[in-house]
Amino acid sequence: MCNSVNHNHAHRACQTQPKRVDRSPEKAYRVETVKGPDGSEQILSVKDAGRAISKDEVVLQSTPFGLDCNEGGTEEVYLERYVAESALSEKEQAKYAEKLFKSRPEWEGAEVRTLINQGPTDNRIDLTIVGDGYTEAEKARFFSDARRLTDDMFVGQTFASYLPLFNVHAVFVPSNESGLTDVERKDTALGLYRSPQGSKRGVMPGNRGAIERALDLAPDTDYPILVANDDFYGGLGGRYAITTRSHNSGTMVLRHELGHNFGRVGEEYDGGQVYRGANHSSSKNLPWSHWTDGGGQVHEAKNLARGYPWQNLKEGPVNVDFTVPEGDEKGPMQIGIDISSVGWESPGDVEILVDGKPQKYEGVYTEDRSFFRLKDAQSLPAGKHRITIAEKDADGDNVLASVRVNAYPADYDFTADKVGGFPSFDAYGRHVGYRPTHESCLMRNMRSTEFCSVDKENMWHEFLNRVDLIDEVKVTPVKGKDGKVERLISVETPDLEGLSVRWFGEEKAEDGSTREVQLNHLQGQSQWIAHDGEDAGKYRVEVSFANDEVRRYSDKFQTKEEFTLS
């Protein structure tokens, strides 16, 4: 007598490319490539995807290798997709783990630790954290930093509800020099460096070959994270989510950049370059109306001034001129002035003037990246005005990072988490569309620890492109009470709240025909005993997922698997 399990997942990654032919699901590979500006592609790796797909190609990621959203990005694009076996040539299938970069070093003393293990790598989302600028003597510091950053994201906030879908690995590779310099590059394993020089701003990938080699040391990687051994703000988005070990801003940068990668979405703050995806609408016809509880109000506003000077105020004060427009019958315009900085450690460091008058501003003072809002500028009258930001305590370490001035109509709804349509403005002050909330989402407000409801729902859809709700159906021989061999039927799933399990079997009619019926007595059970000889036949288990963070569902939220007992 034999038992067989036929894997026939009904849940598959979402279709982002048109179906060319109709056919049964077939084996899929996960193909990673780099696409150059001329359209040519070079393969990073070809790996068994651990699933079947019924379409030729499913795009999982398409991101620039490096992206500073205020400055633009690289012309090279990292592309990750599922490709059906028949769509790959024999030559392409043979290029398993072919390396794009020539410089791929080996390190003595490298070490890999799995910080979170929620299930098999072929059915989980694997994050890999690699440190740079940590010497051999600083190995413990790296693993401590990796654990802290992981806990900051997954324990009790931000990505906590998604945790059962993730594995997290940490890779230590020793550097010859410690830290991250502001000016000259240090002799570090990955060659990360700051750009522009002398700023607490971008952190760029140096040696991509070394980075890819370090990632190879992990069990698997869906999303790479690079952490520089530095106590100050800095980062980058794109293929690599880059941050620093900063206790103040490291997690803040990381969860924002991962928000881009996880959700395939653009910015929500004003003054950026990339506005796209589930959190962006180019029209007043909001695609997230199912979250507005009544259609959602669309709000308008005006961007009066914006800029990212990243200027050390020892070089002199920064002046920003703007004009407040006239209000309407509902009242005068309300003005919002937001400023970010580096190195403002106390209220006495910097003086902010509006039309020559000192202003009060609220925020948290640190030597790291900080964010402030002017308290008394809301009721500025219509007409021309000037903001002046100047160093007061001449310690030479007061950097003005950004300034934004917006004008809001009198009836504008500032409720942080209310879903509607709220205007977005690009680096040129142009109105580019609408975002879901005014201020609640960390894609706009980097001080926030949460995404808005629209972004949360979108990430469930993206994550379930990668993860099936069934890991495995097992048929295990066990001894019954009477000594007879019975079989334990069990379904293994991610440990998600909101899963429901249904079992189906065959029922014979008097004429000898069979039909599928739901086995109601097994409703919700993850395992049951099949009696040898009595329960032969075809079966199907169906696992579905639902929770309060999703209002629109698709077939990704259900996985089916068939098996036969004989």
N, C-alpha and C positions, 0 to 999 in steps of 0.2 A: 504494500500500500504506500502511496506517495502523497505528499502535500505539495502544492505549488502556489506561489504568489505571483500574480501578473500585475506589474506596475503599470497603471494606466491613469496617470494624473489628469484630471479634468482641469485643474488650475494650471495655467501657464502664464508666462510673462506677457504683459500687455502688447498688443500689436501696434507698433509704431511705423511699420512699413506695410504697404499693401500686399495682400496675399497674391502670389503669382499663380500658384496651382493649388488645387484641392488634393490633399493626400493625408494619410494617417500620420500621427505623430512619429517622429524619428529622433534618433540620438542627436543631441546638440553639443557643440563646443562653445566655451567662453573664449572669445578671441579678443586680445588686447593689441592695439596698434597705435602708432603715432602717424598722424596725417599732416604732411607738410603744406606750405602755402601753394605749391604747385599741384596739389591734389594727390600726390604719391603717398602710399602707405607703407610703413615698415612694421613688421610684426614684432611685438614684445613677447607674446606667449600665445600658445594655443593649448587649452586645458579642457578636459572632459567636464561639461557643465553639470553632470549628475542628474540630468532630466532629459525629457523629450520635448520637442516643440513641433508644431504643425505648420509653421511658416518659415520662410527662408531666413529672416533676420529680425531680431529684436534688439533695439538699441537700449543699453542700460545707462551709459554715460557718454557724454560728448562735451568735453570741457577743455579750455585752453591749458597748456602746460603751466603757465604762470599768468595770474590775473590780479592786477591792482586796479580795482574798479574806478579809481579816480584818474588813473593814468593810461588805462587801456591794458592790453595783454599781449602775449606772444602770438605769433602767427601759426605755431604748431598746436595741434589739437590732439588730445588723448581720446581715443575712441574705444569703448568697451561694448561688446554686443554678444548675444547668443546667435550662433549660426548653425543651421541644420547640416548634418553630416554630408548630405548629397550636394550641398552648395559649396563645399570645400574641395579643392583638388587634392590629389594624393600628396603632392609636394607640400601644399599648405598644411595638411594634416600631419606631415612629418616634421613640421617646424615647431614642435613642442618646446616651449621655453626658449626659442631662438632669441638672442640678445641683440638689442638695437645698438647699444653703446659698447665701444671697444674697451674703455677703462672700467674694469670690473674687479676691484681688488678683493683679496682675502684678508681677514683679520685674525690675528691671534688674540684670544681673550674675548671674542664675541660671545654673547649669551642671549638666549631667547626664553622668555617666560610668558605663559598664558595667564593673564590677569582675570579674565572672565571666560568661562566655558559654558555655553548654553546649549551646545549640541554639535552635530557633525558639520565640518567646514563646508561640505557640499550642499548643505541646506541651512546655512546661517550667513549672516553678513559679518565678514571678518574685518575688523579695524586693526591696523598694525601701526604702533607708535615706535618711531626710531629717533634716538637722541643724537645730537651733534654738539661737539665742544665739551664732551664729558671725557676726562682722562680715565685711565684704569683705576686710579685712586678715587674717582667720583662715581663708580658704578652704582653704589648704594644710593647716592643722590638721584641718579637717573631713574632707577626703578621706583624710588619714593615719589619722584615727580610724576612719573607715568601713572602710578596708582592714584595720586591725588587728582590729576586731571580727569582720569576715568571716573572716579567717585563723584567729582564735581558735576559731571555730565549725566551720569546714570543713576545715582543714588538720590532719590527724592525730588529730582527736578529735571527739566529739559527733555531728556530722552528716557526717563524712567519707565514709561509705559511700553516702550519698544524693547526694553532690555532682553526679554526672552528670545529675541531674534538675532542677538549679537554675540560674537566672540571678540575678545580684545587681547591682542598680543603685544608685547613690548620687546624690542630688539636693541640690545646694547652693542655698540661698536666703539672701540676705544679711539680717542683722539690724542694726538701728540701735544696739543695745546688746549688749555681750558678756556671756555667762554666764546663770546661773539663780539668782535671789535666793531666800533663805529666807523673806522677809517680803513686800515689795512686788513686784508684777510688773514685769518689765523690758519695754522696748520691743523685742520680738523678733518675728521673722517669723511664728512659729506661736503665740506667746503661751503656751508651756508655763509651768507654775507648780507650786510645791510645795504639798502638802497633807498633813497640817495645817501651817500656817505655823510656821516655826522648827524644823521637823523634817527629818531626813535620811531621809525615808520615801517617800511617794507623789509622783509627778510626773504632773500632770494635763494633758490636752489643752486648750488654751485656745481658739484660733480654729479650729473644725473646717472652716470654709470655706477658710481659708488652707491647712490641712493637705491637704484634698482637691485643691485647686488644685495644690499642690506635687507630689502623687502623679500628677496628670495629666501632668506633665512627663516622667515615666519612660516607657519603651517599653510597659510593662505592669506591673501590680501584682496579685499574689495575696495577699501578706501585707505590710502596711506596718510599718516600724520607725522610730520617732522617737528621735533621740539628742540629749539636752540637753548643752550645753557646760558641764559641771560635773564636778568631780573627786571627788564623793562619791556614795554610794549613793542610789538612788532609781529608781522605776519604776512601771509599771502594766500590767495585762493587759487584754484585750478586743479590740476592733476594731484598735487600735494597740498593738503591743508597744513600750513606752516604757522607755528606760534612759538612763544618762548615759555620758559618755566615760571614767568612772573606770577606771584601769588595774587596780584591785583588784576592783571589783564590777560593772563595766559588762557584761562578758560573762556573768558569773554570773546577773545579772538577766535578760539578754536570752535566753539559752538556756532558762531556766525558763519565761519567758512564751511563747516560741515553742513550747515543749513543749505548752502548753495549746492553742495555735492549730493547730499541725501535727497533733496527735493527737486533738484534741477530747476531752481528758481533764481530770479535776479534780486537786485536790491530793492529795499523799500525806503531807504533814506534819500534825501535830496542831494543832488550834486554828483551822482554816480554816472556810470556809462552803460550799465547792463540792466534793462527792465524787461523781464520776460517771465513766462512760466505761470504756474497756478496762482501766484500772488499778484499778478498784474493783469489789468484789463485796459485795453486801448480805447474802450468806449464806455458809455454809461450803462450799457447792457451787461450787468455784472455776472460773470460765470459762477460766482459763489452766492447767488441769491438765496439758495437753500439754507444759508447760515444767517440771513438777515432778519428772519422772523417777521416778515411783513413786507418784503420787497427791498428794503434798505434805502436809506437816503444817500443821495450823491451830493457831496460837498465840494465847493470850489474854494480856491485860495489863490494867492499870488506869491511868487518868489521874487523878493526885492533885491536880494544880494546873496552871493554864496562864494565860497572860496576855500582852498586848502593851501594856505601859504607855507605851512611848516617852517616858519621863520623864528629863529632865535631872536628874542626881543632885545638882546644886547646890541644887535645891529640897528636898532631904532624902532620907534613905534609903528604900528600898522593902522592905517585909516581905511574905513569902509564907508562909502557913501551910498545912500539909498533914498528913495522918495516914497512916502506913504500916500496911497491914493485916497480919494474921497470915499466916504461910506455911502450908504443908500438909506432908504426910508426906515430900515430896521435899526440903523445906528452906525457909528463910526467903525472903521476897520480895527481889529485887534492885532497887535504886533507880537510876534514871537521871535526872540533872538537867542540862539543857541551857539555856544562856543565850546571847543575842545582844546585841550592843552597837554603838554608834557612838562613836568618839573615844577608845577605850581603847588608848593608844599604848604603854603599858608596864605590867608587873606592879604597879608602885607607884601606878597611877592609882586603882584601885578595890579595896575590901576586900569579900570575900564570907565571910559567917559562916553556919554551920549550928548552931543552938542555942547561939550565942555563941562558937563555936570557929572560928578562921580556917581557910579551906579552900584547898587547892591546886586550880588549874583549868588545863586545857591548851587551847591554841588559838594563833592567830596574832594578835599585837597590831598594830593599825593605827589610823590616825585615821579610817578608813572603817568600813563594816559588818564586824563580826567575830563569830565563833562560838566558844563555849567550852563545855567539859564538865567538871563537877566530878569529880575523880579519886577522892576518898576517901569519897564519899557512898553508894557502892554497897551497903554493908552496914549501913545504918541499921536499928536495931531497930524492931519494931512499936510504934506509939504516935504521939503528936503531936510535930511538929517545926516549926521556923521557919527560913526562909532570910532573911538580911538582906544587901542589897546597898547599899553606901554609898560615897560619894566619899572617897578617901583623899588624893589630890593635888588640892586645890581649884582646878583650872584652869577650872572652869565649862563644860567641853566633854565630859563623860562621860555619855552617854545610855544608859539601859537600854532595849533594844528589846523583848525577849521573855524569858519564863521558862517552862520546861516541866518538870514532874515526873511521871515514870511509874514504876509498880511492875511488875516482871516476875517470873513464877514461876521457881523454881530451874532448871527444865529448858528455859527459853526459849532458842531458838537465835539467837545474835547474829551468826552468819555473814552478812557484809554482802550478798553477792550470791546467797545460796541462795533459790530460789523456793519459796514456800509461801503461807500465808495469815497476814498480820501485821496486828494491829488498828489501826484509825484512830479518832481522837477529834476531834469538832468543837469549835467555840469555847466550847461549854458543858460540855465534858468528856464528852459522850455518845458511847458506842460506836456508830459509824455504819457499820461494815463492815470489810472487809479490803483490804489492798494486797498486791502481789506479793512484795516483799522487805523486810527490816528497814531497811536503811540505804543500799543501793547506788545508788538512783535519784536523779537530780538534782531530780525532782519532790518528793522528800522532803528530801533533803540537798543544799542549794544549793551546798555546797563540792564536790560530785561533778561530774565533767565528762561522765558517761555516764548513759544511761538503762538501766533494767533490760531484760532480754530481752523481757518482755511489751510494754513500751512501744515498743521497737525494731520488733518485728513489726507492731504496730498502725500505726506510721507508714508502713511499706511499703504496707500496705493503703490508708491515706489518700492517700498520694502517688500511687499508681497509680490512684486515682480520677480524678486530674487529668492524668496522663501516659500516653499509649499507648507501647507498646514499639517501635512502628514510626513513625518520622517520615515516611518517604516511600519508595515504590518507584519507581525511575527506569528508563526504557527509553531508552538513549542510542545513536544510530547511531555506529558506529566502522568504520574500514577494516580488513579482514582482510589476511592475508599475501598472498593472491592478488589483492588489489585490490578484492574484493567488499565491499559494505556489509554489515556484521553489526551486531548489537545487543548492547550491554552492559546486562545486567540487574543491578541493584544494589538492596539494601535498606539504608536508612539508619536507625540506631537510636541511642538514648542510649548513651553509652559506659560501660555497666554491666558489671561482672564478674558472671559467672553467666548470661549470655544464651546460648541455643541457637537455631539457625536450621535450619528444615526447609523443603524445597521439594517441591511436589506438582505433577504434571501429568496429562495425559490419555493413556490407553493404549487403542488401538483393538483390538477383538476381531475374529475372523474374520467374524462376522455383521454387522460394521459398527458395532456399539454401542461406546460409550466408557465407561471407568471411571477414577476418580482413583487414581493410584498415587504412592507416595513416591519421589522421585528421590534414591536413596541416594548416588549419586556426587556430589551437591551438598551432602551433609550438612555443616552447620557453615560453609558458605561464605557470604559476604556479597555476592558477585557472581559472574556467569558470563556466557559468551558464547552468544548464540542465533544460529544460522546462518540466514540469510535463506531463507525458503521451506521449510526443513526442520523448523523448530521451531514452526510455527504451532499455535495452540490456546489453551486456557484453562489458567491456572496459579494457584497459591496459594502464598504464603509464610506461614510460621507462626513467630513469635518467642516464646520462653518464657523466664521468669526464675526462678531459684532461688538461694538462698544460705543460709548457716548462721544468719542472723538471722530466718529464717521457717521455721515448722514446719507451719502450716496455710495452705493456698493456696486461691485462688478463681479465677474466670475472669478477674479483673483481671491475673493474672500471665501471660497469654497474649494476644497480638494476632495476628489473621489479616488478610491482605489479598489480594484476588483481582485478577488482571489478565489481559488477552488479548493475544496476539501474532497478528497477522493479515497 
